[in-house]
Each structure stands twice: as structure tokens, then as C-alpha cells.
Amino acid sequence: MSEPYGQRGRVLAGLVLLALLFGCLVWAGATTDDLTESRYPDEVEVTPDRESYVGDRVVLGGFVVDTDPVVIATRASGYGRFTLVGADTQLKNDGGPLEEGDRVTAFGTLEDESTLVVERTTTRESSETSYMLLVSALGGLVSAWWFVRHWRFDRGALAFVPRARPLGLPTARERKASGDRRSTVETERRSKTPREGDDQSSQDDGRSAIEHADHRGRAASGGGDRRA
């Protein structure tokens, strides 16, 4: 069966899919929890030039460094601090108040160079992020292992094709050799294990030899008396 677009069409389709995948990753990483907030300036733009954004709606992400009032640091070093007014009351995805170390994304109006009047706050614990990354990594590894085990790349066709047998599965010759080895081991084990009938035969043979020797001894003794 001929292919409608040939190898070049397949390669082009693969490149397009890879480009779309990369674009989705970049787009997903650049958005916040609320897609409507993605058009507003974030901490990367606001922190170094606060005066220019006073009175504007912005999105600030960072770590909570104080809770009374809530203060976040947009820099990992602890700099770029902003006070969040109403952060706890506008918290959307957590029932309790914010705590130090929580990762926070706050959307609101920058009242002055260091104060944000919050309209919406979201938070995510670091354990949730670690769990998400771990599960994603394990799922990716399992999927990659299954694909490599059942598929191979055909250089001539420039395509992935099913393997004749899954990777790691023993061939018929290997299975036969393994069965022969097990049979040999079982035979040797049985030959080395004495059977109950053999033990009884050995005992009977021993008794017969003793009785025969005793009979010969009595015969020899009787013969000597008669000669006397």
C-alpha cells in the first residue's frame, strides 16, 4: 500500500507536531493559574520598574516571607518585596491563611511601589509541585519503555515499525535451551535422590548376605563334628 505523501510528508508532519508540542510547552509555562491574567505585567517586568506600573493591574508571583501583613518576595534571594492587601480574604484555592514559604500568585492593582491591593490570590504547596513532577516523570519513563520495547526505527522507511518480537522477550531457541537445562537439572536431582524402593532392596540384600554367611558357618561347623 503506497503512502499518500511519501517519506517527505511524514517527516514534515513530524516536524510540525514537534513544533506544536514545543509551542504548547512554552505557552503553558508562560501563563498563570487564571488565563485572563496572562495579559497583565508580571513580577519580571514590575519589580525592576515599579514606578511605571503604579495604578495598573499586575500579576505578582513569589514566596511569602511575612504573614502580618502578608509580604511576598518576587526574587529567590528574598528581594523584590511587596505587601499584599487582602491576600487571605481573596485566596481561592486554600481554606486556611497563607504561611511563610507558600508559593503565591496575586492579581490586583499596584497601589504604590510596594503595595498590591489583591483581587485574587492563588497558592500552591511545594509538595504538590514535587508530586506532579514525579508522577509526570514516572509516566513518561513507562511510556518510553513500552514504546522502545514494542517499536523500532526503520532507517530505510524513515518510520517506526512494530518489532517482530518485544524487546527482551526470549526467542524460541532460547526458550528451548532453557527448558533443556531445567530438564537436565531435574534428571540429575532425581538420580541423586535415593528412592524408598532402592533403600528397601539394599536392606533386603544385606539381610540375605548375612543369612547366607551364617548358614555357611553352621554348615561348616556341622561337617567338622561329623568327621570327628
Summary of the structure (lengths in Angstrom):
residues: 228
radius of gyration: 42.1
end to end distance: 113.3
largest distance: 145.6
contacts: 532
relative contact order: 0.07
helix: 51%
strand: 21%
